[in-house]
Amino acid sequence: MTDQSFMREALSEAKIAFAKGEIPIGAVIVRKGQIIARSHNRREELADPTAHAEILVMREAGKTLGGWRLPDTTLYVTIEPCPMCAGALVQARVSRIVYGAPDSKAGAVASLYTIPVDERLNHRLEVTGGVLAEEAADIMRLFFKNRRKKQLNS
């Protein structure tokens, strides 16, 4: 499978989040060409500020692999990770991150910060951005357009 194929799987997770009223971000973790974990944002559902797609998918992958280190894995996520998630990716020793759309307000991979490639940290990740970026951005735009519409009608 290609980066685009795995990103489509992450987009499927984002659509699940959208349907639940969660900010539509989805993620999958791949190892040796197989998806070993998948998740989406669940902050509202779990009443947990850390329940971002990336954190949840790393927790699931850790259970699958039997430890907190996630070597030789690639995380695919629809939107550029925030500082919390980018830091967790470094701590988990993920090998590579592939993201869809950049996040100019909170992105910590390339937009505001470059945590995964910061040479001062003990681990660095390979980074690929912009994979199916328009599709990822479109679902976010639709989500927030609908949210604003609901707020105006309340």
C-alpha positions in Angstrom: 0.0 0.0 0.0 1.1 3.6 -0.6 1.1 6.7 1.6 -2.2 7.7 -0.1 -3.8 4.4 0.7 -3.0 4.6 4.4 -4.0 8.2 4.5 -7.4 7.2 3.1 -7.7 4.9 6.1 -6.9 7.8 8.4 -9.5 9.9 6.6 -12.1 7.1 7.2 -11.3 7.5 10.9 -11.7 11.3 10.6 -15.2 10.7 9.1 -16.2 8.6 12.1 -15.1 11.4 14.4 -17.1 13.9 12.2 -20.2 11.7 12.6 -19.8 11.7 16.4 -19.4 15.5 16.5 -15.7 15.3 17.3 -13.1 17.4 15.5 -12.5 15.2 12.5 -9.0 14.0 12.8 -8.1 10.4 12.2 -5.0 8.3 12.5 -3.5 4.9 11.7 -0.2 3.3 12.6 1.5 1.0 10.2 4.2 -1.5 10.7 5.6 -3.8 8.0 3.0 -2.7 5.6 0.0 -3.5 7.9 -2.2 -1.3 10.0 -1.7 -2.2 13.6 -3.8 0.5 15.2 -6.5 3.0 14.2 -8.3 5.8 16.0 -9.9 9.2 15.8 -10.4 12.2 18.1 -12.5 11.3 21.1 -12.1 14.2 23.4 -15.8 14.9 23.8 -16.8 11.2 24.1 -14.1 10.5 26.7 -14.2 13.9 28.4 -10.4 13.8 28.0 -8.3 16.7 26.7 -5.6 14.2 25.7 -7.9 12.0 23.6 -6.4 13.2 20.3 -6.3 10.7 17.5 -2.5 10.4 17.6 -2.4 9.7 21.3 -5.2 7.1 21.2 -3.6 5.3 18.2 -0.3 5.2 19.9 -1.9 3.7 23.0 -3.5 1.0 20.9 -0.3 0.3 19.0 1.6 0.0 22.3 -0.9 -2.7 23.4 -0.6 -4.5 20.1 3.2 -4.5 20.2 3.4 -5.1 23.9 5.4 -2.0 24.9 5.5 1.8 24.8 8.3 1.9 22.2 6.9 1.9 18.6 10.0 1.3 16.4 9.7 0.8 12.7 6.2 2.3 12.6 4.7 5.1 10.6 1.9 7.2 11.9 -0.6 8.6 9.3 -2.7 11.4 10.5 -5.1 13.7 8.6 -3.9 17.0 10.2 -0.5 18.1 11.3 0.0 17.1 15.0 -0.1 19.6 17.9 2.9 20.0 20.4 1.5 17.4 22.7 1.1 14.8 20.0 4.4 15.6 18.3 6.2 15.2 21.6 4.5 11.9 22.3 5.6 10.7 18.8 9.2 11.4 19.8 8.8 9.7 23.1 7.2 6.6 21.5 10.1 6.3 19.1 7.8 6.3 16.0 10.0 6.2 12.9 8.0 8.3 10.5 5.0 10.6 10.4 2.9 11.3 7.4 0.3 14.0 7.7 -2.4 15.5 5.5 -3.1 19.2 5.9 -0.9 21.6 7.8 -2.2 23.3 11.0 -1.1 27.0 11.0 -2.6 27.5 14.5 -1.2 24.5 16.4 1.0 22.4 14.1 4.2 21.2 15.8 5.7 19.2 13.0 6.4 22.0 10.4 4.0 24.9 10.8 4.8 26.5 14.2 7.4 24.1 15.6 9.5 21.2 14.3 9.5 18.9 17.3 10.0 15.6 15.3 13.2 16.8 13.8 14.6 18.9 16.6 18.2 17.8 17.0 18.2 18.6 20.7 15.8 15.7 21.4 16.8 12.1 21.8 14.9 10.8 18.8 13.9 12.2 15.4 11.3 11.1 12.9 11.2 11.2 9.2 8.4 13.6 8.2 6.2 13.7 5.1 3.5 16.3 4.8 0.7 17.2 2.4 -0.6 13.7 1.6 -4.2 14.1 0.5 -4.0 17.5 2.2 -7.1 18.9 0.4 -9.3 16.1 1.5 -8.1 16.4 5.0 -8.6 20.2 5.0 -12.1 19.9 3.4 -13.5 17.7 6.2 -12.2 20.1 8.8 -13.7 23.1 6.9 -17.0 21.4 6.7 -17.0 20.5 10.3 -16.3 24.0 11.5 -18.8 25.5 9.0 -21.5 23.3 10.4 -20.5 24.1 14.0 -20.7 27.8 13.2 -24.1 27.4 11.6 -25.4 25.5 14.6 -24.1 28.3 17.0 -25.8 30.9 14.9 -29.1 29.0 15.0 -29.0 28.5 18.8 
